[in-house]
Every structure is written in C-alpha cells, then in structure tokens.
Amino acid sequence: MNLKNRPIRTCIACRVKSEQNTMLRLQCNDKILLPFSGKGRSFYLCKECCEDIKKSVKSLYRQCKNKADYEQQLKEMVEIWKTK
C-alpha cells in the first residue's frame, strides 16, 4: 500500500494525525472503556497520549460525555495494547 492510500486518523487528546495502525482504537459503552468491537462509534489515542494518562482522561470525559472513572480503565487498555 503506498503512502497516499494509508488511513490517517486523529488523536482525540492532542489532535495529531497519524496512521491508523500506530494508534489505540477505543470506544465508550455505558461508562465503560472498551477496545473497539466493530460496532458503534470509536476514537483513537496516539502513543504519546497513552503515556500521559491525565491528558487523555480529560479528553475521554469530553468524548464519552460523562465523568466516569476512566483513569484505571485506560491504564489497563494501554497495557493490553503494548503487549500486542
């Protein structure tokens, strides 16, 4: 696949555009943070924002439209993503 055809996505925390396969794709479902299941709306976080949890949690409040406790959930998702 050449450079023109690679999917580019935007990080919700820092608004950096990057290739889709280098970002973490998540979704919110009933105040629970989940990896994208293939159905519904999703969003992306870049590697740098996955390291800065506080900045990312603030963006998650805005994206998920509630103030649930996403800090621990995000830490777990990032650890799973790093092991893959």
N, C-alpha and C positions, 0 to 999 in steps of 0.2 A: 504494500500500500504506500503510495507516495505521500509527500508532505501535505498536499492540498486536500486529500481525502481523509485525513485523520480527524476523528471527532474532538472538538475543543469544548471544554466545559469551564464554568466559572465557580470559584470557591465562594461560599456564602459569607465567610468571615472577612477575607481580605480582598475579594473581587479580582484575584489574579486568574488569568486564563491559562489553562494547561491542558495537556492531552488527557483524555478520559481515563486511560488505563493507569495513570500515575496518581489518581485521586481516590479518596474513600467515598463511596456512594452509600448514603443512609436514607431512612425515611422515619417519620414520626407516626405512631399509631396509638391513640388513646393514652397519651403522655408517656409512651414507651419508645425509646430509641432502638431501631432495628436496622439490620442490613437490608438493602433493597430486595424486595421479594418478587419483583416483576410486575406488580400491580400497584397503581396509585401514583402519587407524586413523590419525587425524590429530590435530593440535593447532594452537593459534593463539598468535601473539605480537602484542601491541599495538605501535603506533608508537613509544612511549616506550621499551619494552623492546628494540626493534630498534636503537635508538640506543645503549643500554647493553649492549654485547656480553658483557662479563664476567658480568653478572647473568643474561643469557639462556643463556649456555653452561652455567652451573651448573644451571639448570632443565632444559636438554636432557639432561644426564647422568642426571638423575632420570627424565625422560620416556622416553628411549631405552634405559635400563637398561644403559648401558655408558659407558666413559670415553674414547671415541674423540676425535680432534681435530676438534671442531665449530666452533671459532672462525673459521677461514678459510672453511669451508663456509657458515656463517651470514652472514658479510660478503658473500659472492657472492650469496646468496639475497636479501639486503636490497637490494643494488644493482640486481638484476634487478627486484625488486618496485617500487622507487622510479621506475624508468624507465617502468613501465606506466601 
